[in-house]
Amino acid sequence: MPDLLLNRRTLLGLGLAAALPRPARARDGLVAVIGAGAAGLAAAEILRQAGQPFVILEARGRIGGRAHTDRSLGPDCPFDAGAQYIHWAERNPWSSIARRAGARINDREGWARNLVIDGRPATEAERAARRAGFSGLDDLLAPKGRDESLAAEAAPGGPAAVNAAAGLSRLSLGEDPARVSAADYDRLWSGSDLWVDGYGDLVARHFAHLPVRLSCAVTGLDWSGRGVRVATQQGAIEAVAAIVTLPVGVLKSGNPRITPALPDPARTALDGLSMGAYTKIALRLDPTKVDAAAVGDAVTLATGGPTLYLEMGPFGYPLAVANLGGDLAREVCRAGEAAAVALATARLASVLGAKAAGAVTGGRLAGWWTDPHALGSYSIVAPGHAEARDALQRPVGERLFFAGEALAGGGAMTVGGATLDGERAAREVLKRLPA
């Protein structure tokens, strides 16, 4: 994400795909793809191109997963409730997809214009101290041959560095720094960030040709036989293999139930992964009362409360979108939409001053932490478990294949990473099926 605190390095139809015309050399047997986020859709596209019969099963009533453009505040106020940046754009497949589709792209860089602390504008000394904390953070987090937390790695730099690590971790990864593996963070790919107007829409349009069974949650995966029996709310499906692209939070919830239980290596890998709580609160603004773009982005800090990054007027829309993460973001999600909107409105008022009166005309909480189909924003590796992403890539019984952003190595936590890993899993399946 292009702003320093948000930059990850610096801060559909229904039915079976088997019903489609299939090439004469198609492999026998159906492959079940569990989840229609970027990983599942990308996996299905590889299977389709190979002529392999498949079915995509999605619990939501839409495709895209955590890439979703929300229009609940009105057609003139869309915002990406989940993914919104094409990270490491030089190698990300979505860079070319976005350009071919004519998507609006912004490659802005820089700091937030405004800094508010406990309801008042920050002093120049406070702003300088914050910049100083970030300026030395890269050196502190450089590889050291051990797998400690971001918090532990930043500690030698003193309070300013500790605060900077907390801001980076919560507003980039969605998690408190004591729970994040510094070794895994160092592994994440860097590069240019492209801000997309409607990333969720782009994903949905790109894969719109794939048939998906929507509102069809998978409740069980039985791999005790030669194939995989997939239990769903719409009946059971017999498959020769399953590509499971569910978020880590859902996998760890025990639903769907996997029988027999996963072998120890896969369970150990899951134990080393968790979900962050990156959260957004979108506020619709009355453009006659405030020009959001003219105000500029803002960071608001409050003692004992969450730090919010306010994106003002994204792509010219009359919106302020608050971004937050970590345990305090989890509390906001649990409190519900009304409380979240009230919090974001109060913080916005501390930035706008008198202009804020009556400026907010609606609000929307994108609380992935309490979303039952996600149970978090994206995957986090715990300190001491830097190998977890790679370990979970290994097939289970040669018929359960896990895929998604959590397994994407340096591309983790991104749509691009999920896409590449879904393609990897599909190719692995095709190699193991008889021709």
C-alpha positions as CSV (number, residue, x, y, z in Angstrom):
1,M,0.0,0.0,0.0
2,P,1.5,3.3,-1.1
3,D,1.2,5.3,2.2
4,L,4.1,4.6,4.5
5,L,2.0,3.0,7.3
6,L,0.0,1.0,4.8
7,N,2.9,-0.2,2.5
8,R,3.5,-3.8,3.2
9,R,7.2,-3.4,3.0
10,T,7.5,0.1,4.4
11,L,4.8,0.5,6.2
12,L,-21.3,-16.0,-11.6
13,G,-23.4,-18.7,-12.5
14,L,-24.3,-22.0,-10.9
15,G,-23.5,-25.6,-11.8
16,L,-20.6,-27.9,-12.4
17,A,-17.7,-27.1,-14.7
18,A,-18.0,-30.7,-15.9
19,A,-21.1,-29.5,-17.7
20,L,-19.0,-27.4,-20.0
21,P,-17.7,-28.9,-23.2
22,R,-14.6,-30.8,-22.4
23,P,-11.6,-31.9,-24.6
24,A,-11.4,-35.5,-25.6
25,R,-8.3,-36.1,-23.5
26,A,-9.8,-34.8,-20.3
27,R,-8.8,-36.8,-17.2
28,D,-11.6,-38.8,-15.6
29,G,-13.0,-37.8,-12.3
30,L,-14.1,-34.5,-10.7
31,V,-11.8,-32.1,-8.8
32,A,-13.6,-30.1,-6.1
33,V,-12.3,-26.6,-5.6
34,I,-13.4,-25.3,-2.2
35,G,-13.7,-21.6,-2.1
36,A,-14.2,-19.0,-4.9
37,G,-11.7,-16.4,-3.8
38,A,-8.7,-15.6,-6.0
39,A,-6.9,-18.8,-5.2
40,G,-9.9,-21.1,-5.9
41,L,-10.8,-19.2,-9.1
42,A,-7.3,-19.3,-10.4
43,A,-7.0,-23.0,-9.7
44,A,-10.3,-23.6,-11.5
45,E,-9.1,-21.7,-14.5
46,I,-6.0,-23.9,-14.8
47,L,-8.2,-27.0,-14.5
48,R,-10.6,-25.6,-17.2
49,Q,-7.7,-25.0,-19.6
50,A,-6.5,-28.5,-19.1
51,G,-9.9,-30.0,-19.7
52,Q,-10.2,-31.4,-16.2
53,P,-13.8,-31.6,-14.9
54,F,-14.2,-29.6,-11.7
55,V,-16.7,-28.0,-9.4
56,I,-16.2,-24.7,-7.5
57,L,-18.1,-24.6,-4.1
58,E,-18.5,-21.2,-2.4
59,A,-20.2,-20.5,0.9
60,R,-20.9,-16.8,0.0
61,G,-23.5,-15.6,-2.4
62,R,-20.7,-14.0,-4.5
63,I,-17.2,-14.7,-5.7
64,G,-14.0,-13.0,-4.8
65,G,-13.6,-13.8,-1.1
66,R,-11.6,-11.1,0.6
67,A,-11.4,-9.1,-2.6
68,H,-14.7,-7.4,-2.6
69,T,-15.9,-4.0,-3.8
70,D,-18.7,-2.8,-1.4
71,R,-21.5,-0.6,-2.7
72,S,-23.7,-0.5,0.4
73,L,-23.1,3.2,0.8
74,G,-24.5,4.0,-2.6
75,P,-23.4,3.5,-6.3
76,D,-21.4,6.7,-6.1
77,C,-19.5,5.5,-3.0
78,P,-17.8,2.2,-3.8
79,F,-14.9,1.1,-1.6
80,D,-12.8,-2.0,-1.5
81,A,-13.7,-3.7,1.8
82,G,-10.8,-6.0,1.4
83,A,-7.8,-6.0,-1.0
84,Q,-7.2,-2.7,-2.8
85,Y,-3.6,-2.6,-3.7
86,I,-1.6,-4.6,-6.3
87,H,1.5,-5.1,-4.3
88,W,5.0,-5.9,-5.8
89,A,3.4,-4.8,-9.1
90,E,6.5,-5.7,-11.2
91,R,5.8,-9.4,-10.8
92,N,2.1,-9.4,-9.8
93,P,-0.2,-11.0,-12.5
94,W,-2.9,-8.5,-11.6
95,S,-0.9,-5.6,-12.9
96,S,-1.3,-6.6,-16.5
97,I,-4.9,-7.8,-15.9
98,A,-5.8,-4.4,-14.4
99,R,-4.3,-2.5,-17.3
100,R,-5.9,-4.7,-20.0
101,A,-9.3,-4.2,-18.2
102,G,-8.8,-0.5,-18.2
103,A,-9.0,-0.2,-14.4
104,R,-8.3,3.1,-12.8
105,I,-4.9,2.9,-11.1
106,N,-3.2,5.3,-8.7
107,D,0.5,4.8,-7.8
108,R,0.7,7.5,-5.2
109,E,3.4,7.4,-2.5
110,G,4.0,9.4,0.7
111,W,3.1,10.1,4.3
112,A,-0.4,11.1,5.5
113,R,-0.7,14.8,5.5
114,N,-2.3,15.1,9.0
115,L,-1.3,13.6,12.3
116,V,-3.7,13.9,15.2
117,I,-2.8,12.7,18.8
118,D,-5.5,12.4,21.4
119,G,-7.8,14.7,19.5
120,R,-5.3,17.5,18.7
121,P,-2.9,18.2,15.9
122,A,0.5,16.8,16.6
123,T,3.3,19.2,17.3
124,E,6.2,19.4,14.9
125,A,8.4,17.6,17.4
126,E,5.9,14.7,17.6
127,R,5.8,14.4,13.9
128,A,9.6,14.4,13.7
129,A,9.8,11.7,16.4
130,R,7.4,9.6,14.4
131,R,9.3,9.9,11.2
132,A,12.6,9.1,13.0
133,G,11.1,5.9,14.4
134,F,10.2,4.7,10.9
135,S,13.5,5.9,9.3
136,G,15.6,3.3,11.2
137,L,13.1,0.5,11.2
138,D,14.3,-1.3,8.1
139,D,17.8,-1.8,9.6
140,L,16.4,-3.1,12.9
141,L,14.2,-5.6,11.0
142,A,17.0,-6.8,8.7
143,P,17.6,-10.6,8.7
144,K,19.5,-11.8,11.8
145,G,19.4,-15.6,11.4
146,R,16.7,-16.1,14.0
147,D,12.9,-16.0,14.0
148,E,11.8,-13.5,16.6
149,S,8.8,-11.2,16.6
150,L,8.7,-7.8,15.0
151,A,8.3,-6.3,18.5
152,A,11.5,-8.1,19.7
153,E,13.5,-7.1,16.7
154,A,12.5,-3.4,17.1
155,A,13.1,-3.2,20.8
156,P,16.8,-2.3,20.6
157,G,15.8,0.9,18.7
158,G,14.0,2.3,21.7
159,P,10.4,3.6,22.1
160,A,10.3,5.4,18.8
161,A,11.2,2.2,16.9
162,V,8.8,0.1,19.0
163,N,6.0,2.5,18.2
164,A,6.9,2.5,14.5
165,A,6.9,-1.4,14.5
166,A,3.5,-1.4,16.1
167,G,2.1,1.1,13.5
168,L,3.6,-0.9,10.6
169,S,2.4,-4.2,11.9
170,R,-1.2,-3.2,12.7
171,L,-1.7,-1.0,9.7
172,S,0.1,-3.2,7.2
173,L,-0.4,-6.7,8.5
174,G,-3.4,-6.2,10.7
175,E,-1.7,-7.8,13.8
176,D,0.1,-6.7,16.9
177,P,3.9,-6.9,16.4
178,A,4.5,-9.4,19.2
179,R,2.7,-12.1,17.2
180,V,4.4,-11.6,13.8
181,S,7.4,-13.5,12.7
182,A,10.2,-11.1,11.7
183,A,11.7,-13.8,9.5
184,D,8.4,-14.2,7.6
185,Y,8.0,-10.5,7.3
186,D,11.4,-10.2,5.8
187,R,10.5,-12.9,3.2
188,L,7.6,-10.9,1.8
189,W,8.2,-9.5,-1.7
190,S,8.7,-5.8,-2.1
191,G,8.1,-3.6,-5.1
192,S,5.8,-0.9,-6.4
193,D,2.2,-0.7,-5.1
194,L,-0.7,0.1,-7.4
195,W,-3.9,1.3,-5.9
196,V,-6.9,0.0,-7.8
197,D,-10.3,1.5,-8.0
198,G,-12.5,-1.6,-7.5
199,Y,-10.0,-4.4,-7.1
200,G,-12.9,-6.7,-5.9
201,D,-14.9,-5.9,-9.1
202,L,-11.8,-6.6,-11.2
203,V,-11.4,-10.1,-9.7
204,A,-15.1,-10.8,-10.1
205,R,-15.1,-9.7,-13.8
206,H,-11.9,-11.5,-14.6
207,F,-13.3,-14.9,-13.5
208,A,-16.9,-14.3,-14.4
209,H,-16.9,-17.0,-17.0
210,L,-16.3,-19.8,-14.4
211,P,-19.4,-21.6,-13.1
212,V,-19.6,-21.5,-9.3
213,R,-22.0,-23.1,-6.9
214,L,-22.8,-20.1,-4.7
215,S,-24.3,-20.2,-1.2
216,C,-23.0,-23.8,-1.0
217,A,-20.9,-24.1,2.2
218,V,-18.7,-27.2,2.6
219,T,-19.3,-28.9,5.9
220,G,-17.0,-31.9,5.7
221,L,-14.1,-33.4,3.8
222,D,-13.6,-37.2,4.0
223,W,-10.4,-38.4,2.5
224,S,-10.5,-41.8,4.1
225,G,-11.2,-43.5,0.7
226,R,-9.4,-43.4,-2.6
227,G,-10.8,-39.9,-3.4
228,V,-12.5,-37.2,-1.4
229,R,-16.1,-37.1,-0.3
230,V,-17.2,-33.5,0.0
231,A,-20.2,-32.8,2.2
232,T,-22.1,-29.6,1.3
233,Q,-25.3,-27.9,2.2
234,Q,-26.6,-29.0,-1.2
235,G,-25.6,-32.7,-0.9
236,A,-22.5,-34.8,-1.2
237,I,-20.0,-34.8,-4.0
238,E,-17.5,-37.5,-4.9
239,A,-14.2,-36.1,-6.1
240,V,-10.8,-37.6,-7.1
241,A,-9.1,-34.7,-5.3
242,A,-9.9,-31.4,-3.5
243,I,-8.2,-28.1,-3.7
244,V,-9.0,-26.4,-0.4
245,T,-8.6,-22.6,-0.6
246,L,-10.4,-21.6,2.6
247,P,-8.8,-18.9,4.8
248,V,-6.7,-20.1,7.7
249,G,-9.2,-18.8,10.2
250,V,-11.9,-21.1,8.8
251,L,-9.6,-24.1,8.5
252,K,-8.7,-23.7,12.2
253,S,-12.3,-23.4,13.2
254,G,-13.0,-27.1,12.6
255,N,-15.7,-26.3,10.0
256,P,-15.5,-28.1,7.6
257,R,-14.7,-31.2,9.5
258,I,-11.8,-33.0,7.9
259,T,-11.8,-36.8,8.3
260,P,-9.4,-38.4,9.1
261,A,-7.7,-35.6,11.0
262,L,-4.9,-34.0,9.2
263,P,-1.5,-35.6,9.7
264,D,0.9,-34.0,12.1
265,P,3.0,-32.0,9.6
266,A,-0.1,-30.2,8.3
267,R,-1.5,-29.6,11.8
268,T,1.8,-28.2,12.9
269,A,1.9,-25.9,10.0
270,L,-1.7,-24.7,10.8
271,D,-0.7,-24.2,14.4
272,G,2.0,-21.8,13.3
273,L,-0.5,-19.6,11.3
274,S,-3.2,-17.3,12.5
275,M,-5.3,-14.5,11.0
276,G,-4.8,-10.8,11.4
277,A,-7.6,-8.4,12.0
278,Y,-7.1,-5.7,9.3
279,T,-10.4,-3.7,9.4
280,K,-12.0,-0.9,7.5
281,I,-14.7,1.5,8.4
282,A,-16.1,3.5,5.4
283,L,-17.9,6.8,6.0
284,R,-20.0,8.5,3.4
285,L,-19.5,12.2,3.4
286,D,-21.7,15.1,2.3
287,P,-19.5,16.8,-0.4
288,T,-21.2,20.1,0.1
289,K,-19.8,20.2,3.7
290,V,-16.3,18.7,3.2
291,D,-14.0,18.2,0.3
292,A,-12.3,15.0,1.5
293,A,-9.5,15.0,-1.1
294,A,-8.6,18.6,-0.2
295,V,-8.2,17.6,3.5
296,G,-5.7,14.8,2.8
297,D,-5.1,11.5,4.5
298,A,-4.7,11.4,8.3
299,V,-3.3,9.3,11.1
300,T,-5.2,9.6,14.4
301,L,-3.8,8.1,17.6
302,A,-5.5,8.0,20.9
303,T,-4.1,6.8,24.2
304,G,-5.6,3.4,25.0
305,G,-7.4,3.3,21.7
306,P,-6.7,2.0,18.2
307,T,-4.6,4.0,15.6
308,L,-6.7,4.8,12.5
309,Y,-5.4,5.7,9.1
310,L,-8.0,7.7,7.3
311,E,-8.0,7.6,3.5
312,M,-9.7,10.8,2.4
313,G,-11.6,11.0,-0.9
314,P,-10.2,7.8,-2.5
315,F,-10.5,8.1,-6.3
316,G,-12.6,11.3,-5.8
317,Y,-15.4,9.5,-4.0
318,P,-17.1,11.3,-1.1
319,L,-15.6,8.9,1.4
320,A,-13.3,8.7,4.4
321,V,-12.1,5.1,4.9
322,A,-10.6,4.3,8.3
323,N,-8.0,1.5,8.4
324,L,-7.0,-0.3,11.6
325,G,-5.6,-3.6,12.9
326,G,-4.6,-5.7,15.8
327,D,-6.4,-6.5,19.0
328,L,-8.1,-3.1,19.3
329,A,-9.5,-3.7,15.8
330,R,-10.8,-7.0,17.0
331,E,-12.7,-5.2,19.8
332,V,-14.1,-2.8,17.2
333,C,-15.4,-5.7,15.1
334,R,-17.0,-7.4,18.1
335,A,-18.7,-4.1,19.1
336,G,-20.5,-4.0,15.8
337,E,-21.1,-1.6,13.0
338,A,-22.8,1.2,14.9
339,A,-20.0,1.5,17.4
340,A,-17.4,1.2,14.7
341,V,-19.0,4.0,12.7
342,A,-19.2,6.2,15.8
343,L,-15.5,5.7,16.5
344,A,-14.5,6.5,13.0
345,T,-16.8,9.6,12.9
346,A,-15.3,10.9,16.2
347,R,-11.8,10.5,14.9
348,L,-12.7,12.2,11.6
349,A,-14.1,15.1,13.6
350,S,-10.7,15.5,15.3
351,V,-9.2,16.0,11.8
352,L,-11.9,18.1,10.3
353,G,-12.8,20.3,13.2
354,A,-15.9,22.4,12.7
355,K,-16.3,21.1,9.1
356,A,-17.3,17.7,10.6
357,A,-20.7,18.8,11.8
358,G,-23.3,16.7,9.8
359,A,-20.7,15.7,7.2
360,V,-21.1,11.9,7.8
361,T,-24.2,10.6,6.2
362,G,-23.6,6.8,6.5
363,G,-21.1,4.2,7.5
364,R,-20.1,0.7,6.8
365,L,-17.9,-1.7,8.8
366,A,-15.8,-4.2,6.9
367,G,-15.0,-6.4,9.8
368,W,-13.3,-9.5,8.5
369,W,-12.5,-10.7,12.0
370,T,-16.2,-11.5,12.7
371,D,-17.0,-12.6,9.1
372,P,-17.8,-16.3,9.5
373,H,-16.5,-17.0,6.0
374,A,-13.1,-15.4,6.7
375,L,-12.5,-15.2,10.5
376,G,-9.8,-12.7,9.9
377,S,-8.2,-10.5,7.2
378,Y,-5.2,-12.5,6.0
379,S,-2.6,-14.9,7.4
380,I,0.1,-14.2,9.9
381,V,3.0,-16.5,10.8
382,A,3.9,-16.7,14.5
383,P,7.5,-16.2,15.7
384,G,9.3,-19.5,15.5
385,H,7.2,-20.9,12.7
386,A,8.7,-19.3,9.6
387,E,8.4,-22.6,7.7
388,A,4.6,-22.9,8.1
389,R,3.6,-21.5,4.8
390,D,5.8,-23.9,2.8
391,A,4.8,-26.9,5.0
392,L,1.1,-26.5,4.3
393,Q,1.7,-26.7,0.5
394,R,2.5,-30.4,0.8
395,P,-0.5,-32.6,-0.4
396,V,-2.3,-34.7,2.1
397,G,-2.8,-38.3,1.0
398,E,-2.2,-37.2,-2.6
399,R,-5.8,-35.9,-2.8
400,L,-6.1,-32.9,-0.4
401,F,-4.3,-29.9,-1.8
402,F,-4.3,-26.6,0.2
403,A,-3.8,-23.3,-1.5
404,G,-4.3,-19.6,-0.9
405,E,-2.6,-16.4,0.2
406,A,-1.4,-18.2,3.4
407,L,0.7,-20.6,1.4
408,A,2.1,-18.0,-1.1
409,G,5.5,-17.5,0.5
410,G,6.8,-14.0,-0.5
411,G,3.4,-13.2,-2.0
412,A,1.4,-14.0,1.1
413,M,-1.4,-11.8,2.2
414,T,-2.2,-10.6,-1.3
415,V,-4.6,-11.3,-4.2
416,G,-1.5,-11.8,-6.4
417,G,-0.1,-14.4,-4.0
418,A,-3.4,-16.2,-3.7
419,T,-3.7,-16.3,-7.5
420,L,-0.2,-17.7,-8.0
421,D,-0.7,-20.3,-5.3
422,G,-4.0,-21.4,-6.6
423,E,-2.4,-22.0,-10.0
424,R,0.4,-24.0,-8.3
425,A,-2.1,-26.3,-6.5
426,A,-4.0,-26.9,-9.7
427,R,-0.9,-27.9,-11.6
428,E,0.1,-30.2,-8.7
429,V,-3.3,-31.9,-9.0
430,L,-3.0,-32.4,-12.7
431,K,0.5,-34.0,-12.3
432,R,-0.9,-36.6,-10.0
433,L,-4.1,-37.5,-11.9
434,P,-3.9,-40.2,-14.5
435,A,-3.8,-38.8,-18.0
